[in-house]
Every structure is written in structure tokens, then in C-alpha cells.
Amino acid sequence: MNHHLQRLLLLAGLLGVAGLGGCAVEPWVKPYERERLADPMMQFSRDALADRHRDHVYSVREGARGATGVQGGGCGCN
């Protein structure tokens, strides 16, 4: 039984060290690589204004506000 407990503790320690390895301070994306990520081709949608309008209409229709970052809500009078 003591042998099984040692293996379990060793496994738990290895998993803990592997989990802490993901908490590195250095960013994965280097500053010179961020230019490529800011390219409009990397956006989910091509029309950001239409997306904001669609989010506003959705939030007004649902009567909720604040969930998607769109200001306002209710009757849509603005």
C-alpha cells in the first residue's frame, strides 16, 4: 500500500509541475508578430459596424443590456 501511495504522490507532483508550466510570464505572441494578428484578414467579420448594429438590435429585442458590451436596451427609441 505504501508503494501505491508513493506513486500517487509522484503522479500528483508531476501533474502539478506540468500545470504550473503553463503559467509562464513570457507571452506566446512576440511584439513583432502582433502586426500579423492585427491584420483585417484575421477578424471574424468584415463589417464591424454591421456587427455592432446587429448586437444593438439583439440587445434591444431581448430587453437585456450589458451582456455583449452594447449600451442601452428596452424600447429601442434612441
C-alpha positions in Angstrom: 0.0 0.0 0.0 2.8 2.4 0.8 4.2 1.8 -2.8 0.9 2.8 -4.3 0.7 5.9 -2.2 4.2 7.0 -3.3 3.3 6.5 -7.0 0.1 8.5 -6.4 2.0 11.4 -4.8 4.7 11.3 -7.6 2.0 11.4 -10.2 0.2 14.3 -8.4 3.5 16.2 -8.2 4.3 15.7 -11.8 0.8 16.9 -12.8 1.2 19.9 -10.6 4.6 20.9 -12.1 3.2 20.4 -15.6 0.2 22.6 -14.8 2.4 25.3 -13.4 4.5 25.2 -16.6 1.5 26.8 -18.5 1.7 29.8 -16.2 4.7 31.3 -17.9 5.1 35.1 -17.8 6.5 35.4 -21.3 3.8 36.0 -23.9 3.4 33.4 -26.7 3.0 36.1 -29.3 6.1 38.3 -29.8 5.7 42.0 -30.3 6.9 41.8 -33.9 4.3 39.0 -34.6 1.3 41.1 -33.4 1.3 43.1 -36.6 0.1 40.0 -38.4 -2.6 39.3 -35.9 -4.0 42.9 -36.3 -4.5 42.3 -40.0 -8.1 42.8 -41.0 -8.0 39.3 -42.6 -7.8 37.9 -39.0 -11.2 39.4 -38.0 -14.2 37.3 -37.6 -16.4 39.6 -39.7 -15.6 42.1 -42.4 -18.0 44.7 -41.3 -17.5 45.8 -37.7 -20.2 48.5 -37.9 -22.8 46.0 -39.1 -21.8 43.7 -36.2 -22.3 46.5 -33.7 -25.7 47.3 -35.2 -26.7 43.7 -35.0 -25.6 43.4 -31.4 -27.6 46.6 -30.5 -30.7 45.3 -32.2 -30.4 42.0 -30.4 -29.9 43.6 -27.0 -32.9 45.9 -27.6 -35.1 43.0 -28.7 -34.1 40.9 -25.8 -34.6 43.7 -23.3 -31.3 42.9 -21.7 -28.2 45.1 -21.5 -24.6 44.8 -20.7 -24.1 41.2 -21.7 -22.4 41.9 -25.0 -20.9 45.3 -24.3 -23.7 47.1 -26.2 -25.1 50.1 -24.3 -28.8 50.7 -24.0 -31.8 48.4 -24.1 -35.5 48.5 -23.8 -37.8 50.0 -26.4 -35.1 51.0 -29.0 -36.2 54.6 -29.1 -32.7 56.0 -29.2 
